[in-house]
Amino acid sequence: MRLSSFLRAMCSRGILAAMLTGAWHVAVGQASSNPLPANYKTIFENSDVLVVHVRYDPHEFVPTHDHPFYPTIFVYLTNSGEVDMKHEGPNGFTAQRDPTEAGAFRIAPYMVERHSVKSLSDTESMFLRVELKRVPPAMVNRVFREETPLHLVPGTRTEFQDKALRIDRILCAPAKECALAEQNERSLLIAISPTRIRTADGERSLKAGDVIWIPAKEPTPFTLNAGAHCLRVLLLYTN
């Protein structure tokens, strides 16, 4: 079963609704019952988000493990092939993640994740798990997947928005720096390509997959280098 098809089926059958009521009250925010394999490395955490960098080598097998019960934004950093995720339990199943493109992202609602992973790809797969720790459960109740645009156009383009989140794609022109727009909401800036950010305090270099947290209503006199490619996740909920 394709991963995206499985998640849509959960929503249509009401399984997700049950998870968003009684199950959520006891499960949300709990840490994994087993330590995560070395494939998963936490690179940033605060009260709103947990950002985990994930890497699967070509044809690697990752043993069974658990993830916290949070809605999650998956931000893909490499082009890679399919990955099988074998879910445990009495109703276990195997879901196949579609091939990914660098710069694409997917949003998944609350769901229990206890699975092993088998890469079917000839290339490594790297991505971020941006786990949303405080978003009200009813606000993230559908699957969304956004591919990288075939023709990237310089500027800022909103690619997803609902009551909880907004995700903007930011691309600077090949020969011109660009400024990061000021926003009232707290946000997470994610480098899709190597990026240099210049501020009044100096310059910072980011690798693909590095992140910067921008507090709410904080002035952002950030200038990005020519050709920079980033995603910005703005948190719109207020709790």
C-alpha contacts under 8 A as a table, 3 or more apart, distances in Angstrom:
res1	aa1	res2	aa2	distance
1	M	5	S	6.86
1	M	6	F	6.51
1	M	93	F	7.96
1	M	94	T	6.45
1	M	95	A	4.81
1	M	96	Q	6.02
2	R	5	S	5.19
2	R	6	F	6.21
2	R	95	A	5.16
2	R	96	Q	4.62
2	R	97	R	6.14
2	R	98	D	7.11
3	L	6	F	5.15
3	L	7	L	6.37
3	L	95	A	4.79
3	L	96	Q	5.24
3	L	97	R	5.20
3	L	98	D	7.41
4	S	7	L	5.31
4	S	8	R	6.33
4	S	97	R	7.47
4	S	143	V	7.42
5	S	8	R	5.22
5	S	9	A	6.15
6	F	9	A	5.04
6	F	10	M	6.32
6	F	95	A	7.16
7	L	10	M	5.12
7	L	11	C	6.56
7	L	108	A	7.72
7	L	143	V	6.66
8	R	11	C	5.23
8	R	12	S	6.37
8	R	142	R	7.44
8	R	143	V	6.57
9	A	12	S	5.13
9	A	13	R	6.10
10	M	13	R	5.37
10	M	14	G	6.35
10	M	15	I	5.21
10	M	16	L	5.65
11	C	14	G	5.52
11	C	15	I	6.30
11	C	16	L	5.26
11	C	17	A	7.28
11	C	141	N	7.58
11	C	142	R	6.93
12	S	15	I	7.78
13	R	16	L	7.72
14	G	17	A	5.13
14	G	18	A	6.64
15	I	18	A	5.38
15	I	19	M	6.48
16	L	19	M	5.01
16	L	20	L	6.21
16	L	110	Y	7.55
16	L	111	M	7.41
16	L	141	N	7.53
17	A	20	L	5.06
17	A	21	T	6.61
18	A	21	T	5.38
18	A	22	G	6.70
18	A	23	A	6.88
19	M	22	G	6.54
19	M	23	A	4.86
19	M	24	W	5.77
19	M	110	Y	7.28
19	M	111	M	7.10
20	L	23	A	6.40
20	L	24	W	5.23
20	L	110	Y	7.13
20	L	137	P	5.96
20	L	138	A	6.83
21	T	24	W	5.58
21	T	25	H	6.89
22	G	25	H	5.57
22	G	26	V	7.19
23	A	26	V	5.70
23	A	27	A	6.03
24	W	27	A	5.16
24	W	28	V	5.24
24	W	69	F	7.89
24	W	137	P	7.81
25	H	28	V	6.27
27	A	30	Q	5.72
27	A	69	F	6.17
28	V	68	P	7.19
28	V	69	F	4.96
28	V	70	Y	6.31
29	G	68	P	6.36
29	G	69	F	6.21
29	G	70	Y	6.93
29	G	133	K	6.59
30	Q	68	P	5.97
30	Q	69	F	6.88
31	A	67	H	7.56
31	A	68	P	5.52
32	S	35	P	6.53
32	S	36	L	7.50
32	S	65	H	7.95
32	S	66	D	5.24
32	S	67	H	5.40
32	S	68	P	5.48
33	S	66	D	6.53
34	N	65	H	6.25
34	N	66	D	6.34
35	P	65	H	7.37
35	P	66	D	7.92
36	L	39	N	7.73
36	L	40	Y	6.35
36	L	65	H	6.10
36	L	66	D	7.06
36	L	67	H	7.84
37	P	40	Y	6.06
37	P	62	V	7.35
37	P	63	P	7.66
37	P	65	H	7.39
38	A	41	K	6.80
39	N	54	V	5.54
39	N	55	R	5.27
39	N	56	Y	6.53
39	N	62	V	7.93
40	Y	52	V	6.17
40	Y	53	H	5.77
40	Y	54	V	4.72
40	Y	55	R	6.90
41	K	52	V	5.33
41	K	53	H	5.14
41	K	54	V	6.52
42	T	45	E	7.47
42	T	50	L	7.29
42	T	51	V	5.86
42	T	52	V	4.26
42	T	53	H	6.19
43	I	51	V	5.82
43	I	52	V	5.77
43	I	53	H	6.54
43	I	210	D	7.95
44	F	49	V	7.86
44	F	50	L	6.08
44	F	51	V	5.12
44	F	52	V	7.25
44	F	211	V	7.68
45	E	48	D	7.69
45	E	49	V	5.68
45	E	50	L	4.46
45	E	51	V	6.14
46	N	49	V	5.66
46	N	50	L	6.66
47	S	133	K	7.00
47	S	134	R	7.47
48	D	132	L	6.14
48	D	133	K	5.26
48	D	134	R	5.62
48	D	135	V	7.88
49	V	130	V	6.50
49	V	131	E	5.50
49	V	132	L	4.90
49	V	133	K	5.45
49	V	134	R	7.77
50	L	129	R	7.79
50	L	130	V	5.85
50	L	131	E	5.00
50	L	132	L	6.77
50	L	133	K	7.08
51	V	128	L	6.62
51	V	129	R	5.67
51	V	130	V	4.60
51	V	131	E	6.23
52	V	128	L	5.56
52	V	129	R	5.04
52	V	130	V	6.57
52	V	131	E	7.99
53	H	126	M	7.38
53	H	127	F	6.08
53	H	128	L	4.68
53	H	129	R	6.52
53	H	209	G	7.42
54	V	125	S	7.93
54	V	126	M	5.52
54	V	127	F	5.35
54	V	128	L	5.93
54	V	129	R	7.32
55	R	124	E	7.05
55	R	125	S	5.62
55	R	126	M	4.47
55	R	127	F	6.75
56	Y	59	H	7.96
56	Y	60	E	6.18
56	Y	119	S	6.80
56	Y	124	E	5.69
56	Y	125	S	5.10
56	Y	126	M	6.55
57	D	60	E	5.22
57	D	119	S	7.35
57	D	123	T	6.99
57	D	124	E	4.50
57	D	125	S	6.50
58	P	119	S	6.14
58	P	120	L	7.13
58	P	121	S	5.43
58	P	122	D	4.98
58	P	123	T	4.99
58	P	124	E	4.95
58	P	125	S	7.53
59	H	118	K	6.52
59	H	119	S	4.42
59	H	120	L	5.21
59	H	121	S	5.83
59	H	122	D	6.66
60	E	117	V	7.97
60	E	118	K	5.88
60	E	119	S	5.32
61	F	116	S	7.56
61	F	117	V	5.70
61	F	118	K	4.48
61	F	119	S	6.47
62	V	116	S	5.65
62	V	117	V	4.90
62	V	118	K	6.34
63	P	115	H	7.75
63	P	116	S	4.88
63	P	117	V	6.69
64	T	114	R	6.65
64	T	115	H	4.92
64	T	116	S	3.99
64	T	117	V	7.40
65	H	114	R	5.53
65	H	115	H	5.72
65	H	116	S	6.41
66	D	113	E	5.67
66	D	114	R	4.42
66	D	115	H	6.76
67	H	112	V	7.47
67	H	113	E	5.41
67	H	114	R	6.65
68	P	112	V	7.68
68	P	113	E	7.48
69	F	110	Y	6.04
69	F	111	M	6.08
69	F	112	V	5.83
69	F	113	E	7.38
70	Y	109	P	7.40
70	Y	110	Y	5.23
70	Y	111	M	7.19
70	Y	131	E	5.82
70	Y	132	L	5.83
70	Y	133	K	6.00
71	P	107	I	7.54
71	P	108	A	5.69
71	P	109	P	4.41
71	P	110	Y	4.45
71	P	111	M	7.30
71	P	131	E	6.04
71	P	132	L	5.63
71	P	133	K	7.72
71	P	137	P	7.93
71	P	140	V	6.82
72	T	107	I	5.86
72	T	108	A	5.36
72	T	109	P	6.62
72	T	110	Y	7.64
72	T	129	R	6.31
72	T	130	V	5.49
72	T	131	E	4.44
72	T	132	L	5.94
73	I	105	F	6.86
73	I	106	R	5.68
73	I	107	I	4.48
73	I	108	A	6.43
73	I	128	L	7.86
73	I	129	R	5.92
73	I	130	V	4.95
73	I	131	E	6.46
73	I	132	L	7.87
74	F	105	F	5.37
74	F	106	R	5.07
74	F	107	I	6.29
74	F	108	A	7.99
74	F	127	F	6.72
74	F	128	L	5.61
74	F	129	R	4.90
74	F	130	V	6.28
75	V	103	G	6.73
75	V	104	A	6.16
75	V	105	F	4.42
75	V	106	R	6.69
75	V	127	F	5.45
75	V	128	L	5.05
75	V	129	R	6.72
75	V	130	V	7.65
76	Y	79	N	7.83
76	Y	100	T	6.63
76	Y	101	E	6.41
76	Y	102	A	5.18
76	Y	103	G	5.64
76	Y	104	A	5.51
76	Y	105	F	5.93
76	Y	126	M	6.42
76	Y	127	F	4.27
76	Y	128	L	6.48
77	L	101	E	7.24
77	L	102	A	4.37
77	L	103	G	5.96
77	L	104	A	7.87
77	L	125	S	7.74
77	L	126	M	5.42
77	L	127	F	4.98
77	L	128	L	7.56
77	L	192	I	6.38
77	L	208	A	6.85
77	L	209	G	6.58
78	T	100	T	7.11
78	T	101	E	5.88
78	T	102	A	4.33
78	T	103	G	7.75
78	T	124	E	7.62
78	T	125	S	6.00
78	T	126	M	5.67
78	T	127	F	7.15
79	N	99	P	7.36
79	N	100	T	5.30
79	N	101	E	4.29
79	N	102	A	5.32
79	N	123	T	7.83
79	N	125	S	7.10
80	S	99	P	5.61
80	S	100	T	5.38
80	S	101	E	6.82
80	S	121	S	6.23
80	S	122	D	7.61
80	S	123	T	5.61
80	S	124	E	6.39
80	S	125	S	5.45
81	G	98	D	7.02
81	G	99	P	4.25
81	G	100	T	6.52
81	G	119	S	7.89
81	G	120	L	6.53
81	G	121	S	4.40
81	G	122	D	7.06
81	G	123	T	7.04
81	G	125	S	7.77
82	E	96	Q	6.59
82	E	97	R	5.51
82	E	98	D	5.16
82	E	99	P	4.84
82	E	100	T	7.84
82	E	119	S	6.61
82	E	120	L	5.36
82	E	121	S	5.73
83	V	96	Q	5.63
83	V	97	R	5.09
83	V	98	D	7.12
83	V	99	P	7.77
83	V	117	V	6.98
83	V	118	K	5.79
83	V	119	S	4.46
83	V	120	L	5.33
83	V	121	S	6.97
84	D	94	T	6.50
84	D	95	A	5.85
84	D	96	Q	4.47
84	D	97	R	6.26
84	D	117	V	5.76
84	D	118	K	5.10
84	D	119	S	6.30
84	D	120	L	7.11
85	M	94	T	5.45
85	M	95	A	5.22
85	M	96	Q	6.13
85	M	97	R	7.47
85	M	115	H	6.07
85	M	116	S	5.72
85	M	117	V	4.67
85	M	118	K	6.52
86	K	92	G	7.33
86	K	93	F	5.92
86	K	94	T	4.19
86	K	95	A	6.46
86	K	115	H	5.14
86	K	116	S	5.23
86	K	117	V	6.40
87	H	92	G	5.12
87	H	93	F	5.36
87	H	94	T	5.93
87	H	95	A	7.77
87	H	113	E	7.34
87	H	114	R	5.73
87	H	115	H	4.19
87	H	116	S	6.70
88	E	91	N	7.45
88	E	92	G	4.77
88	E	93	F	7.19
88	E	114	R	6.04
88	E	115	H	5.74
89	G	92	G	4.91
100	T	104	A	7.09
101	E	104	A	5.61
101	E	147	E	7.14
101	E	148	T	6.66
102	A	148	T	7.11
102	A	192	I	7.26
103	G	147	E	7.46
103	G	148	T	5.41
103	G	192	I	5.85
103	G	231	L	8.00
104	A	145	R	7.76
104	A	146	E	5.68
104	A	147	E	4.53
104	A	148	T	4.69
105	F	145	R	5.98
105	F	146	E	5.43
105	F	147	E	6.66
106	R	143	V	7.42
106	R	144	F	5.59
106	R	145	R	4.23
106	R	146	E	6.20
107	I	142	R	7.87
107	I	143	V	5.63
107	I	144	F	5.05
107	I	145	R	6.34
108	A	140	V	7.71
108	A	141	N	7.93
108	A	142	R	6.79
108	A	143	V	5.07
108	A	144	F	6.93
109	P	137	P	7.99
109	P	140	V	5.34
109	P	141	N	5.24
109	P	142	R	6.02
109	P	143	V	6.58
110	Y	137	P	7.15
110	Y	140	V	7.56
110	Y	141	N	7.53
121	S	124	E	7.14
121	S	125	S	8.00
127	F	209	G	7.40
128	L	209	G	6.91
132	L	135	V	6.05
134	R	239	N	7.25
135	V	139	M	7.11
135	V	140	V	7.75
135	V	164	A	6.93
135	V	237	Y	6.65
135	V	239	N	7.52
136	P	139	M	5.62
136	P	140	V	7.51
136	P	237	Y	7.78
136	P	239	N	7.94
137	P	140	V	5.87
137	P	141	N	7.22
138	A	141	N	5.89
139	M	162	D	7.95
139	M	163	K	6.53
139	M	164	A	5.83
140	V	164	A	7.16
146	E	159	E	7.40
149	P	152	L	5.76
152	L	171	L	7.50
153	V	171	L	7.00
153	V	173	A	7.97
154	P	170	I	7.38
154	P	171	L	4.78
154	P	172	C	5.19
154	P	173	A	5.05
155	G	170	I	5.85
155	G	171	L	5.33
155	G	172	C	6.20
155	G	173	A	7.60
156	T	168	D	6.39
156	T	169	R	5.64
156	T	170	I	4.51
156	T	171	L	6.50
157	R	168	D	5.42
157	R	169	R	5.25
157	R	170	I	6.62
158	T	161	Q	7.31
158	T	166	R	7.11
158	T	167	I	5.89
158	T	168	D	4.25
158	T	169	R	6.32
159	E	166	R	7.73
159	E	167	I	5.80
159	E	168	D	5.74
159	E	169	R	6.81
160	F	165	L	7.54
160	F	166	R	5.50
160	F	167	I	5.14
160	F	168	D	7.22
161	Q	164	A	7.67
161	Q	165	L	5.57
161	Q	166	R	4.24
161	Q	167	I	6.49
162	D	165	L	5.58
162	D	166	R	6.59
163	K	236	L	6.44
163	K	237	Y	6.75
164	A	235	L	6.17
164	A	236	L	4.90
164	A	237	Y	4.87
165	L	233	V	6.93
165	L	234	L	5.72
165	L	235	L	4.98
165	L	236	L	5.31
165	L	237	Y	7.33
166	R	233	V	5.89
166	R	234	L	5.09
166	R	235	L	6.74
166	R	236	L	7.15
167	I	231	L	6.78
167	I	232	R	5.59
167	I	233	V	4.62
167	I	234	L	6.24
168	D	231	L	5.66
168	D	232	R	5.14
168	D	233	V	6.65
169	R	229	H	7.55
169	R	230	C	6.02
169	R	231	L	4.64
169	R	232	R	6.49
170	I	228	A	7.79
170	I	229	H	5.80
170	I	230	C	5.15
170	I	231	L	6.00
170	I	232	R	7.46
171	L	227	G	6.58
171	L	228	A	5.72
171	L	229	H	4.64
171	L	230	C	6.56
172	C	176	K	6.63
172	C	177	E	6.12
172	C	178	C	5.54
172	C	224	L	7.23
172	C	225	N	7.15
172	C	226	A	5.39
172	C	227	G	4.80
172	C	228	A	5.26
172	C	229	H	6.72
173	A	176	K	5.23
173	A	177	E	7.00
173	A	178	C	7.66
173	A	226	A	5.74
173	A	227	G	5.30
173	A	228	A	7.85
174	P	226	A	5.17
174	P	227	G	4.30
175	A	226	A	5.29
175	A	227	G	6.87
176	K	225	N	7.26
176	K	226	A	4.59
176	K	227	G	7.34
177	E	223	T	6.64
177	E	224	L	5.62
177	E	225	N	4.74
177	E	226	A	4.30
177	E	227	G	7.54
178	C	223	T	5.63
178	C	224	L	5.36
178	C	225	N	6.82
178	C	226	A	7.00
179	A	221	P	7.22
179	A	222	F	5.79
179	A	223	T	4.41
179	A	224	L	6.11
180	L	220	T	6.79
180	L	221	P	6.99
180	L	222	F	5.38
180	L	223	T	6.12
180	L	224	L	7.12
181	A	220	T	7.09
182	E	217	K	7.94
182	E	218	E	7.81
182	E	219	P	6.18
182	E	220	T	5.45
182	E	221	P	7.69
183	Q	186	R	7.72
183	Q	216	A	7.56
183	Q	217	K	6.44
183	Q	218	E	7.87
184	N	216	A	5.52
184	N	217	K	4.35
184	N	218	E	7.41
185	E	215	P	7.39
185	E	216	A	4.63
185	E	217	K	6.23
185	E	234	L	6.14
185	E	235	L	6.20
185	E	236	L	6.35
186	R	213	W	7.73
186	R	214	I	5.69
186	R	215	P	4.57
186	R	216	A	3.89
186	R	217	K	7.13
186	R	234	L	6.00
186	R	235	L	5.87
186	R	236	L	7.93
187	S	213	W	6.08
187	S	214	I	5.21
187	S	215	P	6.59
187	S	216	A	7.30
187	S	232	R	6.63
187	S	233	V	5.38
187	S	234	L	4.25
187	S	235	L	5.91
188	L	211	V	6.67
188	L	212	I	5.84
188	L	213	W	4.71
188	L	214	I	6.13
188	L	232	R	5.63
188	L	233	V	5.09
188	L	234	L	6.56
189	L	211	V	5.43
189	L	212	I	5.12
189	L	213	W	6.36
189	L	214	I	7.48
189	L	230	C	6.84
189	L	231	L	5.97
189	L	232	R	4.48
189	L	233	V	6.49
190	I	208	A	7.88
190	I	209	G	6.18
190	I	210	D	6.01
190	I	211	V	4.58
190	I	212	I	6.77
190	I	230	C	5.46
190	I	231	L	5.13
190	I	232	R	6.11
190	I	233	V	7.99
191	A	194	P	6.59
191	A	195	T	6.38
191	A	206	L	6.62
191	A	207	K	6.73
191	A	208	A	5.03
191	A	209	G	5.37
191	A	210	D	5.63
191	A	211	V	6.33
191	A	229	H	6.41
191	A	230	C	4.54
191	A	231	L	6.63
192	I	208	A	4.82
192	I	209	G	6.03
192	I	229	H	5.44
192	I	230	C	5.03
192	I	231	L	6.98
193	S	207	K	6.75
193	S	208	A	4.68
193	S	209	G	7.83
193	S	228	A	6.41
193	S	229	H	5.45
193	S	230	C	7.01
194	P	205	S	7.44
194	P	206	L	5.65
194	P	207	K	4.59
194	P	208	A	5.12
194	P	228	A	7.06
194	P	229	H	7.91
195	T	205	S	5.86
195	T	206	L	5.08
195	T	207	K	6.56
195	T	208	A	7.58
195	T	224	L	6.92
195	T	225	N	6.44
195	T	228	A	5.41
195	T	229	H	7.31
196	R	203	E	6.75
196	R	204	R	5.67
196	R	205	S	4.45
196	R	206	L	6.12
196	R	224	L	5.86
196	R	225	N	5.45
196	R	228	A	7.65
197	I	203	E	5.56
197	I	204	R	5.23
197	I	205	S	6.38
197	I	206	L	7.82
197	I	222	F	6.20
197	I	223	T	5.58
197	I	224	L	4.83
197	I	225	N	6.64
198	R	201	D	7.82
198	R	202	G	5.75
198	R	203	E	4.26
198	R	204	R	6.41
198	R	222	F	5.67
198	R	223	T	5.07
198	R	224	L	6.55
199	T	202	G	5.25
199	T	203	E	6.13
199	T	221	P	5.96
199	T	222	F	5.07
199	T	223	T	6.62
200	A	221	P	7.23
206	L	209	G	7.88
206	L	210	D	5.58
206	L	211	V	7.63
207	K	210	D	5.48
214	I	218	E	6.97
214	I	220	T	7.82
215	P	218	E	5.66
224	L	228	A	6.24
225	N	228	A	5.54
